[in-house]
């Protein structure tokens, strides 16, 4: 596709379950970011990939959160043993290169609800 | 103090009004300033960007940066109901290493409603 694709668009899960969120960035974009957006709040940085490497994982809120990227393309964000405070929209963005320059292209997000 | 501050609104204006959206920031290293627009249940999309200080105009939209005051603004002229969205300011220092992921710092967003 032409844009960043995220799946699932909506996920409702029970507390304690694991969830996987997927991001398909724009082809050729080496930089990939995951953000979390809680209701009525701004974007909270989670993790940054340059190619398949994650040089900056500083935003991951706990060791229940992990992410990987393969083939310099698809990325998966995994949340283990979900808690109610994990409920949020998880946004993925890609960019031609990192370094704080250029446009971030966002997907529509995965809306996670933990009951 | 947060690195980027923005009035969350909501801001309601009548169609045709001039809208002023603002952000203040604390990091003097920021050089690249952006405005993203986010429609409900959609991802943010880049609306405008500027480097350093000055104004930039694009149709009904004008972005203004005052680095001496650490203050940026987005003006919308002749506002339309289709402008109803959340507007997020974002900033970057540009000179950070490529392995630094928090290059882009976002404000919390201002929710705007333009009433017909």
Interface residues (C-beta under 8 A of the other chain):
Chain A: X4 X33 X35 X40 X41 X42 X43 X45 X47 X48 X50 X55 X56 X57 X58 X59 X91 X93 X97 X98 X99 X100 X101 X103 X104 X106 X107 X108 X109 X111
Chain B: X6 X8 X32 X36 X41 X42 X43 X44 X45 X46 X49 X88 X92 X93 X94 X96 X97 X98 X99 X100 X101 X102 X103 X104 X106 X107 X108 X109
